[in-house]
């Protein structure tokens, strides 16, 4: 069944690593929420008539900035236009400083049944370096408060590869220990990536911010894998770990190519043959929808090569792996023939395996180079023809 994504493009302050679309000017928040409600009406047929939602995901930005009334308004609109599975996974991203006792109590009374809380680190200097609005104490308190309110399905975010002169990996190891102590069923852990249009990116150009060496980041990834396994977590995607059976159903649907509707400024939608991109500008988005009655979005029709590339990109990041038979029989790319020498080198170097049922999977060593390996394999996919 398909999913629904709602992008809430507002934050209290800008994290120095973030390149997602957001604004720290909250004056348009109410109008953007109204526009999302209207966009939902305008695009209710995108997933086909009578679609039943299996997942709903409030992302951002910072969805925990929504008021109780705004969240209710959005759920009422969703209910008017879609059936929602009784077992639907409904996730809301939240920052620890927003999860006050009153906010958690309100969320517990809402349809939200899963929280994704952006902790990032328990080390105060790292939180300040990244310009996070919360403290380590806020992080622990927010998770405990949510658990006490009945939220058992909680994911937390961590960031590794943060510069730590003179500390080696001690801070990262302490972060992991603090995360495990919270006893949540899901952890997303991301390497700090320096994007050009961010505060860190601009500082790097000026020479005032120096990211750590690749070897340092790779070592922290290896520590992450060891610690996750030691604590009973499965790595079902390169950056995502869970207790058995506690995967993020919404994100897993993305990686499996399940259709979804994305609402809000900068949101993406996917229905199989095409992808849509909504304008990444809050004012333009709200004006187009509320004043002009149109959705300001561009459509990209996916060629067979595009579909093959997307399948490679997503499947290789997962524990499920890339089904070479599916790629050959449904997407017109025969990697076993077209990339035979490269696949042989991957296996000989211990970076990948190919099972008897023709599933290509990256090893721990290969996962460190997933982006490069995928890029190398794109060469064959780029020549795909209609099967």
N, C-alpha and C positions, 0 to 999 in steps of 0.2 A: 504493500500500500504506500501511497506517496506521502511526502512530508511538507510542512509549511515552515518557512523561515521568516522572521520579522527582524529587520535591522533597526535598532534604536540608536540613532547617531549622535549621542550626547555623552559628555564626560565632565566631571568636575574639573579635572586638569589633565594635561597631556603627558602620558608616559613617554619617556624619551626614546623608546625603541619602537613605538607603534606607528604603523603606516596604514592602518585601516581608516576608513572615512568616519570622522566624528567632528563635533564642534563643542567647545567649552562655553559657548554662548547659549544659554538655555532658554532665551526668550521665545524661540520658535517651537519649543517642545510640544506644547498643546496643539499647535497648528499641524505639526508633522504627524502627531498621533491621529488627528482628524483625517489627514491625507491618507494615512495607511488604512484607516477604516474605509475610506472611499475607494482606494486602490483595490482593496479586497473585493468590493462590489463590482468594480470594473473588470476584474480578472478572475472572477469566481469560476469560469468555465475552463481556465487554463489547463487544469489537470483532468479535464473530461467531466461529463455530466455525472452527478451523483457520487463524486469522489469521497472516499472515507480516509481521513487522515490517521496515519499510524504514529507520526511524530510531529511535535510542534517545538520550535526552538526560538527563543528570544535572545538574539545576539547583538553585538554592537562594536564600539560604543559601550555604554553601561546601562543595560536594561533595568538594573536595580534602582535607577533614578526615576523610573516611572512611579507615579503616585498610585495609590490603591484604586482611585477612580479611573485613572487612565488605563491601568491593566484590566479592570473590569470592562471598560469600554471596548478594548481590543478583543477580549474573550467573547463578549456578546456578539460582536461582528463576525468572529470566526464561526460561532454557533449558528448564525443566521444563514451562512453560505456553505457550510460543510458538515458532514457527519464526522464525528470524532470517535475513533475506536474506544471501547470501554477500557482497553489495556494500553491506550496511547501513552507514550513517553513525552512528557511536557517539561522542557528544560528552560530555565532562566539563568543567564549569566549574571553574576553579582560581584561587587567589590565588598571586602570585609567591612569597611567603614559605613556602608549603606545598610548592613544587616543589624539594625538596632532591634531591641526587643519588640517594638511596635511593628516594624517592617516585617520581621520574621513571623510574627503572629498573623499579620495580614496575608502573607504568602502562604502560610499553612492553611488558611481558609479559602485560598484560591485553587484553581485547577492545576497549578504548578505542582509537579511531583518529583522534580529533579533539579538540584541546584549545581551550577558550575561556578565555583568561587575562585577568583583570581588572587591567589596568595603571592605567587612568584618567588618569594624568599622569606626566611625567618631571620635574616641577618639585617639589622637596622641600617648599616651603611650601604648595603646593596639596595634596599628599598629607597633610600634617599637618592642614591646614584641614578636609579631608574625613574625617579620623581613619582613614586607611588604615594597615594594619599593616606595610606593606613600604616599602622605599626605591626610588628610581629605579634604583640599582645592582642591587637584587634583581630588578627587572623585566627588565632586559637579560640578566642572568645566567640567569633562569628560562627565557626564550625560547630563548636559545642552548643551554642544557642540554637542553631538550626536542628541539630540532632535532638535536643531536648524538646523541640516543637514537633517532632515526628518525622523530620526529613532523614530518611535512611539512605536514599539514593543521592549521594553527593560526590561530585568530582572536584578536585582541586588542581590548579595550574601551578607549575614550578618552572623557573628559568635557570638553565645552567650555562656555563661558558661565560660567566660574568667575570671581568678582570678582578683578580684577587692577589695582588703583589704580596709576597712574603707569607702568604697563608696556604699555598699549595691547594690541595683539595679538601682541606679541613672544613671550610664553610659549606661546600656542597654536601659533604657527608653529614654535617650537622643539620642541614636543611632536610635531607632525606629522612634522618632519624626523627625529626620533629613531625614530618608528614606522616610517617608510619604510626606515630603515637596517636594521631587523630582517628585512626581506624576507619578511614573512608574506603569505599569499594572501587574508586576510580581515581587515577592520577594521570594528568597530561603534563608531559615534561618537554620543553622546547629549548633548543640551543639559541642563545642570544644572537639574533641576526641584525646586522647593521644595514638598514635600508637608506637610500640616498635622501629621501624627503622626510627625514626625522631629525630630532635634535642630535642624536648620536651620529647620524650620517653627516650632518653639517659640522659637528665638532671634529669628526675624523678628518674631514677635508682641511680643517684649520690646524690639525695636529694637536688638538687639546684632548682628544679621546683616542686611546689606543686599545683595540680589542685584543684579547689574548691570542697566542699562537694556535694554529689548527690542532697541533699535537695536544695542547692543554684541553681543548674542547673534546677531542676524541677520547682522551683519558677519562673525562667526566662522563661521557656517554657510556663508556665501558663500566664505570662504577655504577651508573644508573641501572644497567642491565643486570649486573651481579646482585645489587641490593633488591631490585624488584623481584627477581626470582627467589632470593632467599626469604622474602616476606610473602610469598605465595601469589604474586601478581603475574599475569600473563601479558606479554607484549603482543597485542593484536594489530597494532599499526605502529610505525616507527616511533611516533611521539606519544602513543597512548597505551596505558597499562590498566588492567582491571583484575579484580577477583574473578574466578571462573564464572562465566555467564553474565557478567555485569558490564558488558560493552556499551558504549553510547550507541543506541539504535539509530539515532538521527545521523550522526557522522558516518556510521557504518553504511547507511543507505546511500550517502554521497559516493562512497568508495565502491559501492556495488552498482552504481549507475541507475539508481531508482529515481524517477521523476520527482521534482519538488518545485514549489512556488515560493519565490522570494519577494518580500514586500519591503518597501522603504527605500530611502536614498542609498545608492550603490549596491543594492541587493541583486543577486544573480538568480535566475530561474532556469530550469532544465526540464525538457519534456521528451528527450530521446533524440529527435532529429535536429533540434535547435536549442540555443541558449540565449537568454535575454539578459541585458545589463541595464539597470536603472541609473539615471544620472546621479553622480556623486556630488550633489549640491542641495542642501536643505531647502533654500529659498526657491530655487528653480523647480525642485520636486513638488513642493507644496503648492506653488503657484499653478503649475501645469495641471495638477490633479483637481485642486479645489476651485480654481478660477476658470480653467479652460476645459475641464472634463476629459483630459487625456493623460495617459501614462507616458512619462518621458523616458522611453527605453529604446535601446537598439537591439536588433535581433541578429544573431550569427547562426547561419545554417551550417551544420556540421558535416563536412565531407567524410567519406570513409577513412581518409588519412587522419582527420581530426579525431574521429571516434576511436581509431586504433591507438593514437597517441594518448588520449585521455585514459583509455583502458590500461595501457602500459604504466602511465604515471601513477594512477591510483592503486592498481592491483599489486605492483611491486613493493609498495609501502606497507602492505598488509601481510599478516601471517598466512592468509589464504593463498597468496601468491598469484602469479600470472598464468592463466590456463592457456597454454600454447595452442591447444586444439580449438578453443573458442576463438582465439585470435586468428587462426588459420581459416576455420570453417565459416565464421560469421563476420569477420572484419577484413578478410582478404590478405592477411599478412602471415607469411610462413617464416617465422624466425629461425626454426630449426634448419631451414634450407638457406635462407638469405643471410643469416648471421651465425652460421655454424662455427667458423673459426673463433669469433668473439665469445660465443657461448662456451666453447671448449676452454678458452683462456680463463673465463670467469670460474669455471668449475675447477680447473687445475690450480688456480690461485687461492681456492677456498673461499671465494666471494659469493658463490651461488651454487645451488643444486638444481638438478632437473630430475623429477621423480619418474617412476615408471609410467604414471598416468599423465605425463607431459605437463607438469606444473613447475614453473620456474620460481624459485624462492631465493631471496637473498639471505646469506648468513649474517652473523653479527658483524663480521668484517665488511661484508658487502653493504650493510645498512649504513655504514659510515660514508659510503660513496654512492648512495642511492641516486642522488640527483645526476651525477656524472654518468652512471651506468644507464639510467633511463634516457639521458640525452644521446648516448652512444647508440642505443637501440632504436631511437626515433628515426634513424636513417632509413631503416627498412620500412617502417610504418609510413614514412613520407611518400613512398611510392605505391601505397595501397590503391587498389582499384575496387570497383563495386564487385563484391563476391557473387 
